[in-house]
Amino acid sequence: MQGSGAKPYILKNTGGVYSCSCPAWRNQSTPIERRTCKHLRKLRGDAAEEARLGGALPQKPVRSAKASAEGEEAEGPPLLLAESWDNAADLSGWWMSEKLDGVRAYWDGKQFLSRQGNLYHAPDWFIEGFPDVPLDGELWIGRKKFQLTVSIVRRQDKNDLWNEVRYLVFDAPVAGGGFEDRLRFIQETLAGGASKVMQAHQHVLCTGVAALREELARIESLGGEGLMLRQPGSTYHAGRSATLLKVKTFRDAEAVVLGHQGGEGRHKGRLGALLVRLSSGIQFAVGTGFSDRERSNPPAIGSTITFRYQELSDGGVPRFPSYVGVRTDVTPVAVETAKPPVPPAAKAPVEMSSTPSPAGGKPRHFEFVDDKSSKFWEVSASGGDLTTRWGRIGATGQSKTKSFGDAAAAKNQMAKLIEDKTGEGYVEK
């Protein structure tokens, strides 16, 4: 079935278990027999999928006006997205608020949707008293609690851990009028106090660049992420807009290049990300900040790069790393490279030392070999970080590290992923 990508997605029915090759189906944490996606729903119908899963389906994401007019598939709710401040524009008179280190959530009047249109399974008691109008806000626990928030709101068991979460509302997408009108609408809507967990996010007027920088320093000293600035009188519309600006202080660091990961989509045949290592031994991928020319001629293995990041996760992995450039004044170092590919028939083990786990934990190695493919998958947990690596047997492959609330949450997710992979036919080696 054709989706939003260049290649069509493959839908299968294996022994009564339906699957789809789209990211929305693959990235779910539920058992494979309990998963669905918009492509399966389109193929089989909502009623059939609801009967198969034995419960209500997530509401389909709302289409933006532009997507509807152009016939595009809806990937998520029509959210207003921010641009970055250029450090020069005068933002006097703009509305200033703290940039929350939580999870963006669109309340559609019935349920919470992520930016990709996935459902957040909030307990019934949590959403009691919520209005039946769309709201834009953040599921938030507190400063420097991002990983904990993620670990709670992505669960699907509607557990009591949601007691720690609050929903801070910063806009009302369909209320109409300028930003000030929508702020008044939020205040009036929440005035009754029907919900105990929802509140309006505080906004104050910015009096100038000096005041902005002073407030930014204050928020960051308290462990906050940064600031958001909203143009007075501006309307709400889907997509990125210069009427909403984010202001953050990023940190710079250096890392040694260990390998190149191939790109996908428009970057196919070029660099997708650099696999790098900090002086501490932590490994991770840097996938943004490159020009097209740099993706075609990436930094050499063994070279040292400078990258910019926001903060470190609990496991010491830089969050939101972005490439800055190569350190030409640093001598390249020798790094261990992958061994030559081993023919699948030999079934020789892959050298674990050729590509250590970015999270630092001992990986568990799985392989899948049939007439059409010969591939491996690895997973390891270190603290609150979970690292997976995958690819063709004998090749270096690709890797990804995700941060969770704590070590227990990472190990739970690791167990779920192993269950999924063994269900797909992978065998541990």
Order of alpha helices (4+ residues) and beta strands (2+ residues): beta-beta-alpha-alpha-alpha-alpha-beta-beta-beta-beta-beta-beta-alpha-beta-alpha-beta-beta-alpha-beta-beta-beta-beta-beta-alpha-beta-beta-beta-beta-beta-beta-beta-beta-alpha-beta
